[in-house]
């Protein structure tokens, strides 16, 4: 584990602990109809204290349950909307997203992800990592997960 990741994990834990002084910490499962239902044995997201963790979100339109894969830019937009819906279910908002991890089937699509992030986070964007992977659930071209903080 690199030093930066150790520091990041330590900071997240300290933030959560300091925000819940005197309270017993417990994990809360997040559910929202504004994001697609899980396609397996996992939650859309969880909250521990003031920290929000989303599961990987993929480009499924929550209203129709249809995959959006023919237009990559639209797939990224739907994925971001789904991720934000889970963050909002946990009491966060786009400005409270601390870190996003983007999984791409083809890293050549990275410029389109950047364009979508510039639109979604015009001021003070979150930290982000992007990695190319061999395959994603339902063979989608993109998946995203994030860590955010509750701001209610």
C-alpha positions as a LaTeX table, in Angstrom:
\begin{tabular}{lrrr}
\hline
Residue & $x$ (\AA) & $y$ (\AA) & $z$ (\AA) \\
\hline
Unk1 & 0.00 & 0.00 & 0.00 \\
Unk2 & 1.50 & 3.34 & $-0.96$ \\
Unk3 & 2.04 & 6.08 & 1.55 \\
Unk4 & $-0.58$ & 8.33 & $-0.07$ \\
Unk5 & $-3.29$ & 5.66 & 0.24 \\
Unk6 & $-2.39$ & 5.02 & 3.88 \\
Unk7 & $-2.67$ & 8.75 & 4.58 \\
Unk8 & $-5.99$ & 8.98 & 2.68 \\
Unk9 & $-7.50$ & 6.05 & 4.61 \\
Unk10 & $-6.26$ & 7.48 & 7.92 \\
Unk11 & $-7.78$ & 10.87 & 7.09 \\
Unk12 & $-11.13$ & 9.31 & 6.20 \\
Unk13 & $-11.26$ & 7.31 & 9.41 \\
Unk14 & $-10.27$ & 10.29 & 11.55 \\
Unk15 & $-12.88$ & 12.47 & 9.83 \\
Unk16 & $-15.60$ & 9.91 & 10.47 \\
Unk17 & $-14.58$ & 9.38 & 14.08 \\
Unk18 & $-14.33$ & 13.09 & 14.89 \\
Unk19 & $-17.72$ & 13.83 & 13.31 \\
Unk20 & $-19.52$ & 11.31 & 15.54 \\
Unk21 & $-18.09$ & 11.99 & 18.98 \\
Unk22 & $-20.09$ & 10.18 & 21.62 \\
Unk23 & $-22.24$ & 8.33 & 19.08 \\
Unk24 & $-21.96$ & 4.63 & 18.46 \\
Unk25 & $-20.76$ & 4.21 & 14.88 \\
Unk26 & $-22.83$ & 1.92 & 12.70 \\
Unk27 & $-23.07$ & 1.21 & 9.02 \\
Unk28 & $-26.24$ & 2.33 & 7.27 \\
Unk29 & $-27.30$ & 0.81 & 3.95 \\
Unk30 & $-28.36$ & 3.40 & 1.36 \\
Unk31 & $-31.27$ & 2.79 & $-1.00$ \\
Unk32 & $-32.78$ & 5.05 & $-3.65$ \\
Unk33 & $-35.11$ & 4.58 & $-6.61$ \\
Unk34 & $-33.17$ & 7.38 & $-8.36$ \\
Unk35 & $-30.37$ & 4.88 & $-9.12$ \\
Unk36 & $-30.60$ & 1.35 & $-10.52$ \\
Unk37 & $-31.23$ & $-1.51$ & $-8.13$ \\
Unk38 & $-28.16$ & $-3.65$ & $-7.42$ \\
Unk39 & $-27.56$ & $-6.47$ & $-9.91$ \\
Unk40 & $-26.07$ & $-8.72$ & $-7.23$ \\
Unk41 & $-25.57$ & $-9.21$ & $-3.51$ \\
Unk42 & $-24.51$ & $-5.68$ & $-2.57$ \\
Unk43 & $-25.96$ & $-2.31$ & $-1.56$ \\
Unk44 & $-26.17$ & 0.79 & $-3.74$ \\
Unk45 & $-24.10$ & 2.45 & $-1.07$ \\
Unk46 & $-23.35$ & 2.64 & 2.62 \\
Unk47 & $-22.82$ & 5.41 & 5.12 \\
Unk48 & $-20.63$ & 5.17 & 8.17 \\
Unk49 & $-20.89$ & 8.30 & 10.27 \\
Unk50 & $-20.53$ & 11.13 & 7.80 \\
Unk51 & $-18.71$ & 9.06 & 5.19 \\
Unk52 & $-20.64$ & 7.84 & 2.13 \\
Unk53 & $-19.37$ & 4.98 & $-0.03$ \\
Unk54 & $-21.13$ & 4.16 & $-3.28$ \\
Unk55 & $-21.05$ & 0.79 & $-4.97$ \\
Unk56 & $-19.89$ & 0.80 & $-8.56$ \\
Unk57 & $-22.54$ & 2.48 & $-10.68$ \\
Unk58 & $-23.03$ & 1.58 & $-14.32$ \\
Unk59 & $-25.03$ & 3.22 & $-17.14$ \\
Unk60 & $-28.47$ & 1.79 & $-16.40$ \\
Unk61 & $-31.36$ & 4.22 & $-16.73$ \\
Unk62 & $-33.13$ & 3.87 & $-13.36$ \\
Unk63 & $-36.52$ & 4.79 & $-14.88$ \\
Unk64 & $-36.47$ & 2.13 & $-17.59$ \\
Unk65 & $-33.83$ & $-0.32$ & $-16.27$ \\
Unk66 & $-32.29$ & $-0.23$ & $-19.78$ \\
Unk67 & $-28.54$ & $-0.18$ & $-20.35$ \\
Unk68 & $-27.21$ & 2.94 & $-22.07$ \\
Unk69 & $-24.17$ & 1.74 & $-24.02$ \\
Unk70 & $-24.49$ & 2.91 & $-27.63$ \\
Unk71 & $-23.43$ & 6.49 & $-26.87$ \\
Unk72 & $-20.36$ & 6.60 & $-24.59$ \\
Unk73 & $-20.88$ & 10.23 & $-23.52$ \\
Unk74 & $-24.48$ & 9.46 & $-22.54$ \\
Unk75 & $-23.29$ & 6.32 & $-20.69$ \\
Unk76 & $-20.88$ & 8.45 & $-18.63$ \\
Unk77 & $-23.61$ & 11.02 & $-17.92$ \\
Unk78 & $-26.06$ & 8.34 & $-16.70$ \\
Unk79 & $-23.34$ & 6.70 & $-14.60$ \\
Unk80 & $-22.51$ & 10.04 & $-12.95$ \\
Unk81 & $-26.22$ & 10.69 & $-12.30$ \\
Unk82 & $-26.60$ & 7.26 & $-10.70$ \\
Unk83 & $-23.55$ & 7.79 & $-8.51$ \\
Unk84 & $-24.81$ & 11.21 & $-7.41$ \\
Unk85 & $-28.27$ & 9.78 & $-6.62$ \\
Unk86 & $-26.68$ & 7.34 & $-4.16$ \\
Unk87 & $-24.57$ & 10.14 & $-2.64$ \\
Unk88 & $-27.72$ & 12.24 & $-2.21$ \\
Unk89 & $-29.51$ & 9.26 & $-0.58$ \\
Unk90 & $-26.71$ & 9.35 & 2.01 \\
Unk91 & $-27.10$ & 13.07 & 2.66 \\
Unk92 & $-24.36$ & 14.31 & 0.34 \\
Unk93 & $-24.25$ & 16.37 & $-2.83$ \\
Unk94 & $-21.91$ & 16.72 & $-5.78$ \\
Unk95 & $-19.72$ & 19.20 & $-3.89$ \\
Unk96 & $-19.24$ & 16.70 & $-1.06$ \\
Unk97 & $-17.74$ & 13.99 & $-3.29$ \\
Unk98 & $-14.14$ & 13.54 & $-2.20$ \\
Unk99 & $-12.86$ & 10.82 & $-4.55$ \\
Unk100 & $-14.14$ & 9.05 & $-7.66$ \\
Unk101 & $-12.74$ & 5.89 & $-9.18$ \\
Unk102 & $-13.55$ & 5.38 & $-12.87$ \\
Unk103 & $-13.27$ & 1.97 & $-14.51$ \\
Unk104 & $-13.10$ & 2.06 & $-18.31$ \\
Unk105 & $-13.26$ & $-0.71$ & $-20.86$ \\
Unk106 & $-11.13$ & 1.47 & $-23.16$ \\
Unk107 & $-8.80$ & 4.14 & $-21.79$ \\
Unk108 & $-8.99$ & 5.87 & $-25.18$ \\
Unk109 & $-12.38$ & 7.15 & $-23.96$ \\
Unk110 & $-10.69$ & 9.11 & $-21.16$ \\
Unk111 & $-11.10$ & 12.48 & $-22.93$ \\
Unk112 & $-14.88$ & 11.99 & $-22.99$ \\
Unk113 & $-14.82$ & 11.20 & $-19.26$ \\
Unk114 & $-12.86$ & 14.42 & $-18.66$ \\
Unk115 & $-15.46$ & 16.41 & $-20.61$ \\
Unk116 & $-18.27$ & 14.90 & $-18.53$ \\
Unk117 & $-16.40$ & 15.67 & $-15.29$ \\
Unk118 & $-15.85$ & 19.29 & $-16.34$ \\
Unk119 & $-19.61$ & 19.57 & $-16.83$ \\
Unk120 & $-20.57$ & 17.69 & $-13.65$ \\
Unk121 & $-17.96$ & 19.34 & $-11.40$ \\
Unk122 & $-17.31$ & 22.83 & $-12.84$ \\
Unk123 & $-15.68$ & 24.11 & $-9.62$ \\
Unk124 & $-13.36$ & 22.18 & $-7.29$ \\
Unk125 & $-13.70$ & 18.72 & $-8.84$ \\
Unk126 & $-13.06$ & 15.69 & $-6.62$ \\
Unk127 & $-9.91$ & 13.62 & $-6.69$ \\
Unk128 & $-10.15$ & 10.91 & $-9.34$ \\
Unk129 & $-8.47$ & 7.76 & $-10.54$ \\
Unk130 & $-9.20$ & 6.11 & $-13.87$ \\
Unk131 & $-8.18$ & 2.61 & $-14.84$ \\
Unk132 & $-8.72$ & 0.43 & $-17.87$ \\
Unk133 & $-10.17$ & $-2.99$ & $-17.10$ \\
Unk134 & $-10.71$ & $-6.11$ & $-19.18$ \\
Unk135 & $-14.42$ & $-6.37$ & $-18.50$ \\
Unk136 & $-17.20$ & $-4.71$ & $-16.51$ \\
Unk137 & $-20.60$ & $-5.95$ & $-15.27$ \\
Unk138 & $-23.13$ & $-6.41$ & $-18.09$ \\
Unk139 & $-20.28$ & $-5.55$ & $-20.52$ \\
Unk140 & $-20.79$ & $-1.81$ & $-20.02$ \\
Unk141 & $-18.05$ & 0.60 & $-21.13$ \\
Unk142 & $-17.80$ & 2.50 & $-17.81$ \\
Unk143 & $-18.35$ & 2.06 & $-14.08$ \\
Unk144 & $-17.79$ & 4.59 & $-11.28$ \\
Unk145 & $-17.71$ & 4.55 & $-7.50$ \\
Unk146 & $-17.01$ & 7.30 & $-5.02$ \\
Unk147 & $-16.41$ & 8.35 & $-1.46$ \\
Unk148 & $-18.27$ & 11.42 & $-0.25$ \\
Unk149 & $-19.13$ & 13.13 & 3.00 \\
Unk150 & $-22.58$ & 13.87 & 4.37 \\
Unk151 & $-23.39$ & 17.57 & 4.37 \\
Unk152 & $-26.94$ & 17.71 & 5.80 \\
\hline
\end{tabular}
